[in-house]
Amino acid sequence: MRHKLLGAAATIGAIGMVVAAAPTASAATGYARCPDNRMCVFTGPNGSGAIGIFANGDVNLADGTGPTGLNNNIESMRNRTSGSWCFYKDTSYNGYVWRGGPGGGANTIPAATNVISSLKRC
């Protein structure tokens, strides 16, 4: 009888371990990947593709000091800050093309799609 009880306890313990190992929530996707108080840009439409997350901006997306792969490769954004952000086709905040206000996510306007080389709060 003692062996049967130990076997049952081991089975219950194994089941409990499986339940504990199961994920409790799914990973965020799309625009939901953008954390609070940040500007996020995405290489694909509707928050898809690679993500770049910014607190203050980037003077040169091609220089390799910030997220890589974003220069002239941005198709959507989500602004989770309280202010607007400006997007520029050239480095050093030159060649203004678009302003993204606070709120939900959006695809870039055609004039800004895949041409952005710098961005900042404005």
Backbone as XML, in Angstrom:
<?xml version="1.0"?>
<chain id="A" units="angstrom">
  <residue number="1" name="MET">
    <atom name="N" x="0.821" y="-1.198" z="0.000"/>
    <atom name="CA" x="0.000" y="0.000" z="0.000"/>
    <atom name="C" x="0.866" y="1.263" z="0.000"/>
  </residue>
  <residue number="2" name="ARG">
    <atom name="N" x="1.962" y="1.230" z="0.740"/>
    <atom name="CA" x="2.833" y="2.395" z="0.804"/>
    <atom name="C" x="3.407" y="2.726" z="-0.574"/>
  </residue>
  <residue number="3" name="HIS">
    <atom name="N" x="3.783" y="1.734" z="-1.378"/>
    <atom name="CA" x="4.326" y="1.960" z="-2.710"/>
    <atom name="C" x="3.287" y="2.601" z="-3.622"/>
  </residue>
  <residue number="4" name="LYS">
    <atom name="N" x="2.034" y="2.198" z="-3.473"/>
    <atom name="CA" x="0.970" y="2.787" z="-4.304"/>
    <atom name="C" x="0.786" y="4.265" z="-3.967"/>
  </residue>
  <residue number="5" name="LEU">
    <atom name="N" x="0.840" y="4.618" z="-2.699"/>
    <atom name="CA" x="0.682" y="6.014" z="-2.295"/>
    <atom name="C" x="1.849" y="6.859" z="-2.795"/>
  </residue>
  <residue number="6" name="LEU">
    <atom name="N" x="3.055" y="6.344" z="-2.704"/>
    <atom name="CA" x="4.216" y="7.086" z="-3.202"/>
    <atom name="C" x="4.131" y="7.269" z="-4.709"/>
  </residue>
  <residue number="7" name="GLY">
    <atom name="N" x="3.663" y="6.243" z="-5.406"/>
    <atom name="CA" x="3.497" y="6.339" z="-6.859"/>
    <atom name="C" x="2.463" y="7.383" z="-7.219"/>
  </residue>
  <residue number="8" name="ALA">
    <atom name="N" x="1.369" y="7.424" z="-6.495"/>
    <atom name="CA" x="0.325" y="8.417" z="-6.752"/>
    <atom name="C" x="0.839" y="9.817" z="-6.458"/>
  </residue>
  <residue number="9" name="ALA">
    <atom name="N" x="1.602" y="9.961" z="-5.382"/>
    <atom name="CA" x="2.160" y="11.272" z="-5.042"/>
    <atom name="C" x="3.142" y="11.736" z="-6.113"/>
  </residue>
  <residue number="10" name="ALA">
    <atom name="N" x="3.952" y="10.818" z="-6.625"/>
    <atom name="CA" x="4.902" y="11.179" z="-7.678"/>
    <atom name="C" x="4.167" y="11.599" z="-8.936"/>
  </residue>
  <residue number="11" name="THR">
    <atom name="N" x="3.076" y="10.910" z="-9.271"/>
    <atom name="CA" x="2.281" y="11.273" z="-10.443"/>
    <atom name="C" x="1.666" y="12.650" z="-10.257"/>
  </residue>
  <residue number="12" name="ILE">
    <atom name="N" x="1.112" y="12.931" z="-9.105"/>
    <atom name="CA" x="0.506" y="14.242" z="-8.836"/>
    <atom name="C" x="1.580" y="15.328" z="-8.893"/>
  </residue>
  <residue number="13" name="GLY">
    <atom name="N" x="2.759" y="15.039" z="-8.326"/>
    <atom name="CA" x="3.853" y="16.009" z="-8.379"/>
    <atom name="C" x="4.265" y="16.303" z="-9.804"/>
  </residue>
  <residue number="14" name="ALA">
    <atom name="N" x="4.335" y="15.283" z="-10.651"/>
    <atom name="CA" x="4.709" y="15.489" z="-12.056"/>
    <atom name="C" x="3.667" y="16.325" z="-12.776"/>
  </residue>
  <residue number="15" name="ILE">
    <atom name="N" x="2.399" y="16.066" z="-12.499"/>
    <atom name="CA" x="1.330" y="16.861" z="-13.129"/>
    <atom name="C" x="1.434" y="18.308" z="-12.676"/>
  </residue>
  <residue number="16" name="GLY">
    <atom name="N" x="1.668" y="18.513" z="-11.375"/>
    <atom name="CA" x="1.813" y="19.866" z="-10.862"/>
    <atom name="C" x="2.965" y="20.600" z="-11.517"/>
  </residue>
  <residue number="17" name="MET">
    <atom name="N" x="4.043" y="19.905" z="-11.812"/>
    <atom name="CA" x="5.187" y="20.533" z="-12.462"/>
    <atom name="C" x="4.835" y="20.937" z="-13.883"/>
  </residue>
  <residue number="18" name="VAL">
    <atom name="N" x="4.065" y="20.142" z="-14.572"/>
    <atom name="CA" x="3.671" y="20.478" z="-15.937"/>
    <atom name="C" x="2.805" y="21.720" z="-15.937"/>
  </residue>
  <residue number="19" name="VAL">
    <atom name="N" x="1.864" y="21.789" z="-15.030"/>
    <atom name="CA" x="0.984" y="22.950" z="-14.956"/>
    <atom name="C" x="1.787" y="24.204" z="-14.629"/>
  </residue>
  <residue number="20" name="ALA">
    <atom name="N" x="2.736" y="24.104" z="-13.708"/>
    <atom name="CA" x="3.540" y="25.266" z="-13.333"/>
    <atom name="C" x="4.428" y="25.729" z="-14.488"/>
  </residue>
  <residue number="21" name="ALA">
    <atom name="N" x="4.832" y="24.809" z="-15.352"/>
    <atom name="CA" x="5.712" y="25.164" z="-16.450"/>
    <atom name="C" x="4.971" y="25.773" z="-17.633"/>
  </residue>
  <residue number="22" name="ALA">
    <atom name="N" x="3.659" y="25.629" z="-17.672"/>
    <atom name="CA" x="2.885" y="26.166" z="-18.788"/>
    <atom name="C" x="2.916" y="27.689" z="-18.757"/>
  </residue>
  <residue number="23" name="PRO">
    <atom name="N" x="3.028" y="28.363" z="-19.923"/>
    <atom name="CA" x="3.045" y="29.829" z="-19.937"/>
    <atom name="C" x="1.719" y="30.395" z="-19.467"/>
  </residue>
  <residue number="24" name="THR">
    <atom name="N" x="1.778" y="31.517" z="-18.760"/>
    <atom name="CA" x="0.570" y="32.127" z="-18.228"/>
    <atom name="C" x="-0.019" y="33.187" z="-19.146"/>
  </residue>
  <residue number="25" name="ALA">
    <atom name="N" x="0.785" y="33.751" z="-20.026"/>
    <atom name="CA" x="0.291" y="34.777" z="-20.953"/>
    <atom name="C" x="1.087" y="34.698" z="-22.251"/>
  </residue>
  <residue number="26" name="SER">
    <atom name="N" x="0.454" y="35.099" z="-23.329"/>
    <atom name="CA" x="1.160" y="35.081" z="-24.606"/>
    <atom name="C" x="1.988" y="36.354" z="-24.764"/>
  </residue>
  <residue number="27" name="ALA">
    <atom name="N" x="3.037" y="36.279" z="-25.562"/>
    <atom name="CA" x="3.899" y="37.430" z="-25.801"/>
    <atom name="C" x="3.153" y="38.476" z="-26.626"/>
  </residue>
  <residue number="28" name="ALA">
    <atom name="N" x="3.442" y="39.725" z="-26.375"/>
    <atom name="CA" x="2.805" y="40.817" z="-27.108"/>
    <atom name="C" x="3.230" y="40.785" z="-28.569"/>
  </residue>
  <residue number="29" name="THR">
    <atom name="N" x="2.337" y="41.212" z="-29.434"/>
    <atom name="CA" x="2.631" y="41.288" z="-30.863"/>
    <atom name="C" x="2.198" y="42.648" z="-31.393"/>
  </residue>
  <residue number="30" name="GLY">
    <atom name="N" x="2.631" y="42.973" z="-32.598"/>
    <atom name="CA" x="2.214" y="44.216" z="-33.249"/>
    <atom name="C" x="2.511" y="45.443" z="-32.416"/>
  </residue>
  <residue number="31" name="TYR">
    <atom name="N" x="1.606" y="46.407" z="-32.457"/>
    <atom name="CA" x="1.781" y="47.654" z="-31.719"/>
    <atom name="C" x="1.876" y="47.431" z="-30.205"/>
  </residue>
  <residue number="32" name="ALA">
    <atom name="N" x="1.303" y="46.345" z="-29.698"/>
    <atom name="CA" x="1.305" y="46.066" z="-28.260"/>
    <atom name="C" x="2.715" y="45.836" z="-27.711"/>
  </residue>
  <residue number="33" name="ARG">
    <atom name="N" x="3.701" y="45.631" z="-28.570"/>
    <atom name="CA" x="5.084" y="45.446" z="-28.117"/>
    <atom name="C" x="5.697" y="46.737" z="-27.597"/>
  </residue>
  <residue number="34" name="CYS">
    <atom name="N" x="5.102" y="47.862" z="-27.885"/>
    <atom name="CA" x="5.663" y="49.158" z="-27.508"/>
    <atom name="C" x="5.397" y="49.459" z="-26.030"/>
  </residue>
  <residue number="35" name="PRO">
    <atom name="N" x="6.459" y="49.668" z="-25.241"/>
    <atom name="CA" x="6.270" y="49.950" z="-23.814"/>
    <atom name="C" x="5.749" y="51.371" z="-23.568"/>
  </residue>
  <residue number="36" name="ASP">
    <atom name="N" x="5.201" y="51.578" z="-22.384"/>
    <atom name="CA" x="4.723" y="52.902" z="-21.971"/>
    <atom name="C" x="5.838" y="53.937" z="-22.065"/>
  </residue>
  <residue number="37" name="ASN">
    <atom name="N" x="5.463" y="55.159" z="-22.361"/>
    <atom name="CA" x="6.370" y="56.313" z="-22.392"/>
    <atom name="C" x="7.509" y="56.175" z="-23.403"/>
  </residue>
  <residue number="38" name="ARG">
    <atom name="N" x="7.243" y="55.517" z="-24.503"/>
    <atom name="CA" x="8.243" y="55.342" z="-25.556"/>
    <atom name="C" x="7.617" y="55.550" z="-26.931"/>
  </residue>
  <residue number="39" name="MET">
    <atom name="N" x="8.464" y="55.923" z="-27.881"/>
    <atom name="CA" x="8.102" y="55.945" z="-29.293"/>
    <atom name="C" x="8.661" y="54.665" z="-29.885"/>
  </residue>
  <residue number="40" name="CYS">
    <atom name="N" x="7.833" y="53.933" z="-30.595"/>
    <atom name="CA" x="8.286" y="52.702" z="-31.238"/>
    <atom name="C" x="8.065" y="52.825" z="-32.739"/>
  </residue>
  <residue number="41" name="VAL">
    <atom name="N" x="9.044" y="52.369" z="-33.486"/>
    <atom name="CA" x="8.930" y="52.320" z="-34.940"/>
    <atom name="C" x="9.121" y="50.869" z="-35.366"/>
  </residue>
  <residue number="42" name="PHE">
    <atom name="N" x="8.502" y="50.522" z="-36.487"/>
    <atom name="CA" x="8.491" y="49.144" z="-36.950"/>
    <atom name="C" x="8.869" y="49.090" z="-38.425"/>
  </residue>
  <residue number="43" name="THR">
    <atom name="N" x="9.565" y="48.033" z="-38.818"/>
    <atom name="CA" x="9.989" y="47.891" z="-40.207"/>
    <atom name="C" x="8.875" y="47.386" z="-41.116"/>
  </residue>
  <residue number="44" name="GLY">
    <atom name="N" x="7.772" y="46.965" z="-40.567"/>
    <atom name="CA" x="6.637" y="46.504" z="-41.366"/>
    <atom name="C" x="5.392" y="47.306" z="-41.051"/>
  </residue>
  <residue number="45" name="PRO">
    <atom name="N" x="4.334" y="47.129" z="-41.840"/>
    <atom name="CA" x="3.081" y="47.843" z="-41.586"/>
    <atom name="C" x="2.366" y="47.296" z="-40.351"/>
  </residue>
  <residue number="46" name="ASN">
    <atom name="N" x="1.527" y="48.113" z="-39.750"/>
    <atom name="CA" x="0.671" y="47.710" z="-38.633"/>
    <atom name="C" x="1.443" y="47.134" z="-37.446"/>
  </residue>
  <residue number="47" name="GLY">
    <atom name="N" x="2.615" y="47.692" z="-37.167"/>
    <atom name="CA" x="3.400" y="47.241" z="-36.020"/>
    <atom name="C" x="4.090" y="45.907" z="-36.211"/>
  </residue>
  <residue number="48" name="SER">
    <atom name="N" x="4.303" y="45.504" z="-37.447"/>
    <atom name="CA" x="4.969" y="44.226" z="-37.711"/>
    <atom name="C" x="6.456" y="44.451" z="-37.987"/>
  </residue>
  <residue number="49" name="GLY">
    <atom name="N" x="7.202" y="43.388" z="-38.071"/>
    <atom name="CA" x="8.628" y="43.474" z="-38.366"/>
    <atom name="C" x="9.452" y="43.811" z="-37.141"/>
  </residue>
  <residue number="50" name="ALA">
    <atom name="N" x="10.687" y="44.227" z="-37.378"/>
    <atom name="CA" x="11.596" y="44.604" z="-36.293"/>
    <atom name="C" x="11.102" y="45.879" z="-35.629"/>
  </residue>
  <residue number="51" name="ILE">
    <atom name="N" x="11.430" y="46.036" z="-34.357"/>
    <atom name="CA" x="10.987" y="47.200" z="-33.583"/>
    <atom name="C" x="12.196" y="48.008" z="-33.108"/>
  </residue>
  <residue number="52" name="GLY">
    <atom name="N" x="12.048" y="49.328" z="-33.111"/>
    <atom name="CA" x="13.008" y="50.237" z="-32.509"/>
    <atom name="C" x="12.278" y="51.018" z="-31.434"/>
  </residue>
  <residue number="53" name="ILE">
    <atom name="N" x="12.837" y="51.107" z="-30.239"/>
    <atom name="CA" x="12.182" y="51.753" z="-29.100"/>
    <atom name="C" x="13.018" y="52.963" z="-28.683"/>
  </residue>
  <residue number="54" name="PHE">
    <atom name="N" x="12.369" y="54.134" z="-28.580"/>
    <atom name="CA" x="13.082" y="55.379" z="-28.305"/>
    <atom name="C" x="12.469" y="56.144" z="-27.146"/>
  </residue>
  <residue number="55" name="ALA">
    <atom name="N" x="13.339" y="56.726" z="-26.311"/>
    <atom name="CA" x="12.915" y="57.628" z="-25.249"/>
    <atom name="C" x="13.034" y="59.069" z="-25.700"/>
  </residue>
  <residue number="56" name="ASN">
    <atom name="N" x="14.058" y="59.385" z="-26.519"/>
    <atom name="CA" x="14.299" y="60.760" z="-26.934"/>
    <atom name="C" x="14.532" y="60.942" z="-28.424"/>
  </residue>
  <residue number="57" name="GLY">
    <atom name="N" x="14.825" y="59.905" z="-29.152"/>
    <atom name="CA" x="15.062" y="60.022" z="-30.580"/>
    <atom name="C" x="16.425" y="59.504" z="-30.983"/>
  </residue>
  <residue number="58" name="ASP">
    <atom name="N" x="16.760" y="59.737" z="-32.238"/>
    <atom name="CA" x="18.041" y="59.293" z="-32.790"/>
    <atom name="C" x="18.420" y="60.241" z="-33.921"/>
  </residue>
  <residue number="59" name="VAL">
    <atom name="N" x="19.590" y="60.862" z="-33.821"/>
    <atom name="CA" x="20.053" y="61.837" z="-34.796"/>
    <atom name="C" x="20.488" y="61.180" z="-36.102"/>
  </residue>
  <residue number="60" name="ASN">
    <atom name="N" x="20.824" y="59.876" z="-36.054"/>
    <atom name="CA" x="21.294" y="59.189" z="-37.254"/>
    <atom name="C" x="21.010" y="57.689" z="-37.116"/>
  </residue>
  <residue number="61" name="LEU">
    <atom name="N" x="19.940" y="57.235" z="-37.723"/>
    <atom name="CA" x="19.565" y="55.825" z="-37.628"/>
    <atom name="C" x="20.561" y="54.897" z="-38.318"/>
  </residue>
  <residue number="62" name="ALA">
    <atom name="N" x="21.443" y="55.445" z="-39.146"/>
    <atom name="CA" x="22.415" y="54.614" z="-39.872"/>
    <atom name="C" x="23.743" y="54.442" z="-39.153"/>
  </residue>
  <residue number="63" name="ASP">
    <atom name="N" x="23.971" y="55.187" z="-38.053"/>
    <atom name="CA" x="25.304" y="55.180" z="-37.460"/>
    <atom name="C" x="25.616" y="53.982" z="-36.575"/>
  </residue>
  <residue number="64" name="GLY">
    <atom name="N" x="24.674" y="53.157" z="-36.268"/>
    <atom name="CA" x="24.940" y="51.951" z="-35.493"/>
    <atom name="C" x="24.969" y="52.140" z="-33.994"/>
  </residue>
  <residue number="65" name="THR">
    <atom name="N" x="24.745" y="53.357" z="-33.477"/>
    <atom name="CA" x="24.753" y="53.545" z="-32.029"/>
    <atom name="C" x="23.405" y="53.228" z="-31.404"/>
  </residue>
  <residue number="66" name="GLY">
    <atom name="N" x="22.348" y="53.230" z="-32.161"/>
    <atom name="CA" x="21.024" y="52.865" z="-31.670"/>
    <atom name="C" x="20.586" y="51.551" z="-32.293"/>
  </residue>
  <residue number="67" name="PRO">
    <atom name="N" x="19.289" y="51.314" z="-32.348"/>
    <atom name="CA" x="18.809" y="50.092" z="-32.999"/>
    <atom name="C" x="19.274" y="50.039" z="-34.456"/>
  </residue>
  <residue number="68" name="THR">
    <atom name="N" x="19.627" y="48.868" z="-34.936"/>
    <atom name="CA" x="20.100" y="48.733" z="-36.306"/>
    <atom name="C" x="18.982" y="48.242" z="-37.224"/>
  </residue>
  <residue number="69" name="GLY">
    <atom name="N" x="19.149" y="48.491" z="-38.503"/>
    <atom name="CA" x="18.195" y="48.026" z="-39.500"/>
    <atom name="C" x="16.996" y="48.925" z="-39.703"/>
  </residue>
  <residue number="70" name="LEU">
    <atom name="N" x="16.992" y="50.111" z="-39.081"/>
    <atom name="CA" x="15.838" y="51.006" z="-39.184"/>
    <atom name="C" x="16.011" y="52.114" z="-40.209"/>
  </residue>
  <residue number="71" name="ASN">
    <atom name="N" x="17.236" y="52.498" z="-40.524"/>
    <atom name="CA" x="17.452" y="53.601" z="-41.449"/>
    <atom name="C" x="16.785" y="53.327" z="-42.795"/>
  </residue>
  <residue number="72" name="ASN">
    <atom name="N" x="15.940" y="54.239" z="-43.217"/>
    <atom name="CA" x="15.179" y="54.098" z="-44.472"/>
    <atom name="C" x="14.400" y="52.790" z="-44.524"/>
  </residue>
  <residue number="73" name="ASN">
    <atom name="N" x="13.916" y="52.336" z="-43.357"/>
    <atom name="CA" x="13.231" y="51.056" z="-43.284"/>
    <atom name="C" x="12.100" y="51.081" z="-42.248"/>
  </residue>
  <residue number="74" name="ILE">
    <atom name="N" x="11.396" y="52.191" z="-42.129"/>
    <atom name="CA" x="10.302" y="52.319" z="-41.158"/>
    <atom name="C" x="8.983" y="52.439" z="-41.907"/>
  </residue>
  <residue number="75" name="GLU">
    <atom name="N" x="8.015" y="51.579" z="-41.538"/>
    <atom name="CA" x="6.712" y="51.591" z="-42.195"/>
    <atom name="C" x="5.543" y="51.869" z="-41.259"/>
  </residue>
  <residue number="76" name="SER">
    <atom name="N" x="5.770" y="51.796" z="-39.934"/>
    <atom name="CA" x="4.704" y="52.104" z="-38.987"/>
    <atom name="C" x="5.311" y="52.541" z="-37.663"/>
  </residue>
  <residue number="77" name="MET">
    <atom name="N" x="4.479" y="53.157" z="-36.818"/>
    <atom name="CA" x="4.957" y="53.650" z="-35.526"/>
    <atom name="C" x="3.829" y="53.622" z="-34.508"/>
  </residue>
  <residue number="78" name="ARG">
    <atom name="N" x="4.228" y="53.621" z="-33.231"/>
    <atom name="CA" x="3.284" y="53.804" z="-32.140"/>
    <atom name="C" x="3.916" y="54.758" z="-31.143"/>
  </residue>
  <residue number="79" name="ASN">
    <atom name="N" x="3.217" y="55.839" z="-30.857"/>
    <atom name="CA" x="3.687" y="56.857" z="-29.940"/>
    <atom name="C" x="2.976" y="56.676" z="-28.605"/>
  </residue>
  <residue number="80" name="ARG">
    <atom name="N" x="3.690" y="56.164" z="-27.610"/>
    <atom name="CA" x="3.110" y="55.979" z="-26.283"/>
    <atom name="C" x="3.638" y="57.029" z="-25.303"/>
  </residue>
  <residue number="81" name="THR">
    <atom name="N" x="4.061" y="58.178" z="-25.844"/>
    <atom name="CA" x="4.474" y="59.296" z="-25.007"/>
    <atom name="C" x="3.331" y="60.315" z="-24.995"/>
  </residue>
  <residue number="82" name="SER">
    <atom name="N" x="3.498" y="61.391" z="-24.249"/>
    <atom name="CA" x="2.444" y="62.400" z="-24.160"/>
    <atom name="C" x="2.596" y="63.515" z="-25.198"/>
  </residue>
  <residue number="83" name="GLY">
    <atom name="N" x="3.685" y="63.490" z="-25.971"/>
    <atom name="CA" x="3.912" y="64.551" z="-26.947"/>
    <atom name="C" x="4.078" y="64.023" z="-28.360"/>
  </residue>
  <residue number="84" name="SER">
    <atom name="N" x="4.275" y="64.944" z="-29.282"/>
    <atom name="CA" x="4.474" y="64.586" z="-30.687"/>
    <atom name="C" x="5.934" y="64.268" z="-30.969"/>
  </residue>
  <residue number="85" name="TRP">
    <atom name="N" x="6.152" y="63.495" z="-32.023"/>
    <atom name="CA" x="7.489" y="63.157" z="-32.513"/>
    <atom name="C" x="7.586" y="63.553" z="-33.969"/>
  </residue>
  <residue number="86" name="CYS">
    <atom name="N" x="8.751" y="64.048" z="-34.365"/>
    <atom name="CA" x="8.972" y="64.435" z="-35.749"/>
    <atom name="C" x="9.926" y="63.448" z="-36.410"/>
  </residue>
  <residue number="87" name="PHE">
    <atom name="N" x="9.646" y="63.178" z="-37.673"/>
    <atom name="CA" x="10.427" y="62.226" z="-38.463"/>
    <atom name="C" x="11.058" y="62.967" z="-39.633"/>
  </residue>
  <residue number="88" name="TYR">
    <atom name="N" x="12.320" y="62.638" z="-39.931"/>
    <atom name="CA" x="13.100" y="63.350" z="-40.944"/>
    <atom name="C" x="13.713" y="62.356" z="-41.926"/>
  </residue>
  <residue number="89" name="LYS">
    <atom name="N" x="13.779" y="62.769" z="-43.190"/>
    <atom name="CA" x="14.361" y="61.894" z="-44.214"/>
    <atom name="C" x="15.876" y="61.921" z="-44.207"/>
  </residue>
  <residue number="90" name="ASP">
    <atom name="N" x="16.463" y="62.918" z="-43.571"/>
    <atom name="CA" x="17.920" y="63.032" z="-43.503"/>
    <atom name="C" x="18.373" y="62.919" z="-42.052"/>
  </residue>
  <residue number="91" name="THR">
    <atom name="N" x="19.658" y="62.693" z="-41.842"/>
    <atom name="CA" x="20.218" y="62.665" z="-40.499"/>
    <atom name="C" x="20.231" y="64.077" z="-39.915"/>
  </residue>
  <residue number="92" name="SER">
    <atom name="N" x="20.544" y="64.169" z="-38.645"/>
    <atom name="CA" x="20.646" y="65.451" z="-37.930"/>
    <atom name="C" x="19.358" y="66.252" z="-37.968"/>
  </residue>
  <residue number="93" name="TYR">
    <atom name="N" x="18.238" y="65.571" z="-38.055"/>
    <atom name="CA" x="16.906" y="66.195" z="-38.015"/>
    <atom name="C" x="16.685" y="67.182" z="-39.160"/>
  </residue>
  <residue number="94" name="ASN">
    <atom name="N" x="17.112" y="66.809" z="-40.335"/>
    <atom name="CA" x="16.909" y="67.619" z="-41.541"/>
    <atom name="C" x="15.951" y="66.901" z="-42.492"/>
  </residue>
  <residue number="95" name="GLY">
    <atom name="N" x="15.215" y="67.675" z="-43.251"/>
    <atom name="CA" x="14.281" y="67.108" z="-44.219"/>
    <atom name="C" x="13.006" y="66.587" z="-43.574"/>
  </residue>
  <residue number="96" name="TYR">
    <atom name="N" x="12.364" y="67.435" z="-42.784"/>
    <atom name="CA" x="11.126" y="67.056" z="-42.091"/>
    <atom name="C" x="10.121" y="66.429" z="-43.061"/>
  </residue>
  <residue number="97" name="VAL">
    <atom name="N" x="9.546" y="65.269" z="-42.660"/>
    <atom name="CA" x="8.533" y="64.628" z="-43.496"/>
    <atom name="C" x="7.233" y="64.306" z="-42.780"/>
  </residue>
  <residue number="98" name="TRP">
    <atom name="N" x="7.246" y="64.238" z="-41.439"/>
    <atom name="CA" x="6.020" y="63.782" z="-40.780"/>
    <atom name="C" x="6.082" y="64.018" z="-39.286"/>
  </residue>
  <residue number="99" name="ARG">
    <atom name="N" x="4.898" y="64.235" z="-38.692"/>
    <atom name="CA" x="4.768" y="64.369" z="-37.236"/>
    <atom name="C" x="3.785" y="63.313" z="-36.761"/>
  </residue>
  <residue number="100" name="GLY">
    <atom name="N" x="4.197" y="62.555" z="-35.743"/>
    <atom name="CA" x="3.330" y="61.537" z="-35.146"/>
    <atom name="C" x="2.887" y="61.964" z="-33.773"/>
  </residue>
  <residue number="101" name="GLY">
    <atom name="N" x="1.596" y="62.156" z="-33.602"/>
    <atom name="CA" x="1.057" y="62.574" z="-32.313"/>
    <atom name="C" x="0.907" y="61.418" z="-31.349"/>
  </residue>
  <residue number="102" name="PRO">
    <atom name="N" x="0.625" y="61.740" z="-30.080"/>
    <atom name="CA" x="0.468" y="60.685" z="-29.087"/>
    <atom name="C" x="-0.783" y="59.845" z="-29.363"/>
  </residue>
  <residue number="103" name="GLY">
    <atom name="N" x="-0.744" y="58.626" z="-28.894"/>
    <atom name="CA" x="-1.911" y="57.760" z="-29.059"/>
    <atom name="C" x="-1.561" y="56.423" z="-29.675"/>
  </residue>
  <residue number="104" name="GLY">
    <atom name="N" x="-2.493" y="55.907" z="-30.434"/>
    <atom name="CA" x="-2.357" y="54.570" z="-31.012"/>
    <atom name="C" x="-1.335" y="54.486" z="-32.115"/>
  </residue>
  <residue number="105" name="GLY">
    <atom name="N" x="-1.236" y="53.317" z="-32.677"/>
    <atom name="CA" x="-0.291" y="53.068" z="-33.751"/>
    <atom name="C" x="-0.836" y="53.480" z="-35.103"/>
  </residue>
  <residue number="106" name="ALA">
    <atom name="N" x="0.084" y="53.683" z="-36.042"/>
    <atom name="CA" x="-0.316" y="54.081" z="-37.398"/>
    <atom name="C" x="0.767" y="53.689" z="-38.390"/>
  </residue>
  <residue number="107" name="ASN">
    <atom name="N" x="0.357" y="53.409" z="-39.588"/>
    <atom name="CA" x="1.317" y="53.249" z="-40.676"/>
    <atom name="C" x="1.821" y="54.632" z="-41.045"/>
  </residue>
  <residue number="108" name="THR">
    <atom name="N" x="3.048" y="54.714" z="-41.520"/>
    <atom name="CA" x="3.588" y="56.004" z="-41.929"/>
    <atom name="C" x="2.831" y="56.510" z="-43.157"/>
  </residue>
  <residue number="109" name="ILE">
    <atom name="N" x="2.837" y="57.811" z="-43.336"/>
    <atom name="CA" x="2.248" y="58.363" z="-44.556"/>
    <atom name="C" x="3.162" y="57.983" z="-45.718"/>
  </residue>
  <residue number="110" name="PRO">
    <atom name="N" x="2.660" y="57.940" z="-46.942"/>
    <atom name="CA" x="3.501" y="57.528" z="-48.073"/>
    <atom name="C" x="4.812" y="58.306" z="-48.190"/>
  </residue>
  <residue number="111" name="ALA">
    <atom name="N" x="4.796" y="59.607" z="-47.915"/>
    <atom name="CA" x="6.014" y="60.418" z="-48.038"/>
    <atom name="C" x="7.077" y="60.019" z="-47.015"/>
  </residue>
  <residue number="112" name="ALA">
    <atom name="N" x="6.692" y="59.357" z="-45.920"/>
    <atom name="CA" x="7.635" y="58.976" z="-44.872"/>
    <atom name="C" x="8.010" y="57.493" z="-44.904"/>
  </residue>
  <residue number="113" name="THR">
    <atom name="N" x="7.326" y="56.707" z="-45.688"/>
    <atom name="CA" x="7.566" y="55.265" z="-45.711"/>
    <atom name="C" x="8.944" y="54.943" z="-46.282"/>
  </residue>
  <residue number="114" name="ASN">
    <atom name="N" x="9.734" y="54.261" z="-45.477"/>
    <atom name="CA" x="11.074" y="53.789" z="-45.848"/>
    <atom name="C" x="12.037" y="54.898" z="-46.284"/>
  </residue>
  <residue number="115" name="VAL">
    <atom name="N" x="11.884" y="56.101" z="-45.707"/>
    <atom name="CA" x="12.830" y="57.187" z="-45.975"/>
    <atom name="C" x="13.349" y="57.856" z="-44.709"/>
  </residue>
  <residue number="116" name="ILE">
    <atom name="N" x="12.926" y="57.432" z="-43.550"/>
    <atom name="CA" x="13.265" y="58.110" z="-42.293"/>
    <atom name="C" x="14.692" y="57.759" z="-41.861"/>
  </residue>
  <residue number="117" name="SER">
    <atom name="N" x="15.484" y="58.820" z="-41.577"/>
    <atom name="CA" x="16.861" y="58.645" z="-41.120"/>
    <atom name="C" x="17.128" y="59.255" z="-39.756"/>
  </residue>
  <residue number="118" name="SER">
    <atom name="N" x="16.167" y="60.025" z="-39.196"/>
    <atom name="CA" x="16.305" y="60.554" z="-37.851"/>
    <atom name="C" x="14.910" y="60.869" z="-37.302"/>
  </residue>
  <residue number="119" name="LEU">
    <atom name="N" x="14.792" y="60.880" z="-35.979"/>
    <atom name="CA" x="13.520" y="61.188" z="-35.329"/>
    <atom name="C" x="13.785" y="61.742" z="-33.940"/>
  </residue>
  <residue number="120" name="LYS">
    <atom name="N" x="12.861" y="62.585" z="-33.467"/>
    <atom name="CA" x="13.000" y="63.172" z="-32.125"/>
    <atom name="C" x="11.656" y="63.685" z="-31.659"/>
  </residue>
  <residue number="121" name="ARG">
    <atom name="N" x="11.583" y="63.948" z="-30.338"/>
    <atom name="CA" x="10.405" y="64.625" z="-29.783"/>
    <atom name="C" x="10.358" y="66.036" z="-30.345"/>
  </residue>
  <residue number="122" name="CYS">
    <atom name="N" x="9.176" y="66.512" z="-30.663"/>
    <atom name="CA" x="9.092" y="67.885" z="-31.189"/>
    <atom name="C" x="7.904" y="68.627" z="-30.625"/>
  </residue>
</chain>
